[in-house]
Amino acid sequence: MSAPVLVTGGAGYVGASAVRALAAAGRRVVVLDDLSTGTRAHLRWGTFVEGDAGDPALVGRVCREHGVGAVLHFAAKTSVEASVGDPDGYFRANVVTTSHLVRAARDAGVRAIVFSSSAAVYGTPRALPIPEDHPLEPESPYGATKAEAERVLAEGGVPAACLRYFNAAGAEPDAGLCERHDPETHLIPRALDAAARGSTLRVFGGDWPTADGTCVRDYVHVADLATAHLAALAHLERGGRGGAWNLGTGRGASVREVVGAVERATGRPVRVEVVPRRRGDPVALVADPRRAERDLGWRATARSTLDAIVADAFTGWRTVAAETAAAGGGPRP
Ligand code: UDP
């Protein structure tokens, strides 16, 4: 029987999907989450401990009590936009926490860490698609904290797989798992909001040097990200070396293409207003995902096509909207 896995941030968006995948694979799971941004309704599998992933005494105690052999570290602040206004908060949450966590886990005998990193570590790419050995030149405090946390992990004394997500998207509505950020800053849920409520989606920049003038991203389904974590864990547990792997599809979609997919999924038009560029946004991020396929045996599935992502995201969006209405809340921002 494989050792239990500690999942920090397991009540969050990607973390909860990974917990589901671990449980489905028969792994025992302990979720550590302070519920500052996580969702209690996502706590459906394993043992839950409420607390801070950056509290070394707590992490050490939980690892020893449960015989934890590996950690999946999701707990983090995740908004490029918010990081620009709060770089210190992002440094504490994403770098200092990771540093405390890795030392406590190492001292408690943990032998593998899988870390949620981000394509934001690259900054504006010199060419597309982006391979993992592209220079790390982050343009936002968020991206800088992920790059720094990768460095901390590389020196932490525990084999670590840093998974550089491109744009996590979609949902697993059959398990009640979907994106529930508050405030919501991400494109797909905002575009769904605009379609369903008839509000206006602000598009950050229409004069980028891309085919239609809007930014390009590589959207990857959250369920595919979850299976990548299992693949990275298996790699480390069979003695594979740590390192960094891109998680993306290798295909880019512009903001306008996403809007088109949202219109198809919802059957409604999205009213768009082009506003100035958002600080910290690189023009285009598209993964070269071949290293993950070669080393981890992972590649994105058909769930990561844009229409499939948006269809699942819309089902998830309706779940959240219905819950919000039932709780007497108004529309989300
Ligand atoms: N975006 C936009 N309007 C919004 C939110 C996002 O035009 O209300 C754009 C943003 O500039 C970026 C893309 O959509 O080019 C994806 O942004 P998101 O915040 O979803 O993810 P990020 O790439 O920042 O991680």
Residues whose N, C-alpha, C, O or C-beta is under 5 A from the ligand:
A	BS01	UDP	V80 T185 H186 L187 I188 R190 R202 V203 F204 C215 R217 V255 R278 D281
